[in-house]
Amino acid sequence: MVTPVLPHQNNVQQIGYKLLSMLNFKGKRGEEVARTLISACLWNDSVESKSRAYGVSPQTVRNYVEEQGVEVVEKLLESARKISLKVLKGVKEIDLSIDWTTKTWYGRQVEGLGSSEEGNSWNYATATTKFDGKVLLLAFVTQVNGMTKEEIVKALVEQVVAMGFKIRLITLDAGFYTVDVLNFVSQFKYVIAVPVGDVKVY
């Protein structure tokens, strides 16, 4: 989660308050659920441990996340994008980095989203740029079963172009390495990012 204009970025409490204002779960225990999740993330602790401090059960937190999680995360990402666009006001040409993230949980499966042997997962692809030392979110796509990598990349690029930016360079995570994607991004300069430490090539 990028908060590029957050004051006192090294102050965990300030970060927590900023996230709390953005993480909006509906329902009478929504604020306690949000506080539990934020506290667990900021202090690298478990939901079970932090939920007790806010008088909510771990199962209640899981229920809220399963029922409202996708909507809340998308609102959070949208807030981050609005902040990014303010920072980039007046900028016309950008370099773009495309990546994805998978968040796995162990509750019930949500229809349409990915799953694995380890559990169920929300999968987001993002397009970010770097400006003035900050990583800024410009576009995101919720990946659902059946989406091709080309569809994901096209959707992200189309969102960015629709904002009026000219893309100078695209950097792709190695997970997007397909012929169709490379054919599409060949209209730009591009770099394929390969995690060398994980690729066992001799």
N, C-alpha and C positions, 0 to 999 in steps of 0.2 A: 504494500500500500504506500503510495507516494504522496506526501503532503508538502509540496515544494515551498509554500509560503508560511508554513507553521512557525510561529515564534518559539524561541528557546528549544530547538529541535533536540538538544541533548537532555532535556528535562522530561523524564518519563511521565510525570503527572500531567504536564501540558499536552503531551501526545495522547494520553488517555482521554483527557477532556475533549480534545478535537475529534477523536474517533467516536466517542460517545455521542457527540452532536450529529454524527453522520450515520451511525449504526442504529437504524430505527426498526425495532421489532414491535409488531402490534400486539396488544393484549395487556392484561393487568400486571403480568410479570415480565413484560418486555424489557424494561430498563434493567432489572436485575439480571436477566439473561445476557443483555449486552455488556453489562459491567463484568460479569463472570468471564465471558469470552475475551474481552479486551485485557482483563487482568491476567488470564492464563497465557495469552500471547505475549504480553509485555514482559512477564516474569518467567516465561518458558516453563510453565507449570501445567498441571492437569486441570480439566474442568471439575473433576471430583474434588480436588483440593480447594479450588477457588470458589466453588458454588456455595460451600458452607458459610463463607464470609458474607455472602449476600442473601442468605436465608432462602435459597432456592435449591431444589434437588437436581442432581446431575441428569436425571431422566427428563425433567422439565426442560432443561437446557437443550437436550437432544431433540425433544419433541418440537421445540420452537425452530431449531435449525432445520430439521427435516421438512417442516411445514412451510416455513417462510424464508429459508436460507437463500435460495436462488434470487428471489426478489430483493432481499436486503443487500446481498453482495452486488447485484447489478446497480442498485441505487448508490452504493458506496463507490463503485467504479465510475458512475456517471458524475458524482461529485468531484472525484479526482480529475476527471477529464475537464470539467469546467474550470478548475483551478489551473490546470495546465494551459488551457486556451488563454486565460488572463495573462499568464507569464509570457506566452508566445505572441502577444499582441504586437502586430507590426512585422513579424517574421514571415517571410514568403517561401523560403526554400529550406528544406530540412533533410536530414538523414533519418532513416526509419529502421528500427530494429523489431523484428517479428519473432515472437516466442509463444510458448504456452505453458500453462501450469495446471497441475492436477491436484485437487484437494480430496483426499480419501477419508471416508468415515465408515463406521461400522454399524450404522443403523439400517433401517429399511431402504430399499432401492427406490429412487425417484424416477418415475417413468420418463424415458427419453434420454436419460443421461448415461454416461459410461459406467462400466463396472469391471471388476477384475476379481481374481481369486482372493485378493487381500481385502476386498471390501467394495463399497460403492464410491463413486467419485464425481465431483463437479470438475469439468474441464473448461478452462478459459484460454483463448488465444488473445494476445495483446499486441498492439503496435505502439512503441514508445519512441521518443526522441530525446536527445540530450541537448540542454541549452544552459549556458551559464553555470555549469557544474551540477545541474539538476537533471534527474531522469523524469520525464514527463509522459503521462499516459495520454494518448490521442484517440485510440480506438480499441474496442474489445468485442469479442464474439463468444457467446456461449456455445461450446461444441456439443452437438448431440449425435447420437448414433447414426451412422450412415453418411456424415459429412465428409467430403474429400478434402485433402490438404489444399488443393487448388481453390476450392470454394471458400475455405477459411481465409487464405491469403488474399483472394480477390475481394472478399467482404471487407477486410481490414483496410486494404489499399483504397477501395472505393469510399469508405468513410473518411479517410484522411484527405483524399482529393476533393471530396465534397465540401470540406472545410476551407478550401482555397489554397492549400499548400501545394507547392511543387516538390516532388520527391527527387532528391539528388542521388541517394544511395540507399539500397535496402540490404540489411544484414539479416540473414535467416538462420534460425536454429537448425541444427542438423536434422531434427525430426521432420522438417519440411522438404527434405531432399527427395523430390520426385521429378520426373521429366516434365509433367504438366506444369508444376510450379515454376520450374526453371524456364520453360518456354514463356510463361506469363510474365515473369520478372525480367526477362531479357531486354525489355524496353527500358529498363533502368540499369544503372551500375549496381552490381550486387556482390555480396560476400556470403559464402556458406560457412557458418560457424560450426566447427567440429570440436566436441569435448575430447581433447587428445588423451587425457588421462583414462578415459573410459573406453576408448577405441583401441582394441588390441591388434595393432598392425605392426608387423616386424619387418 
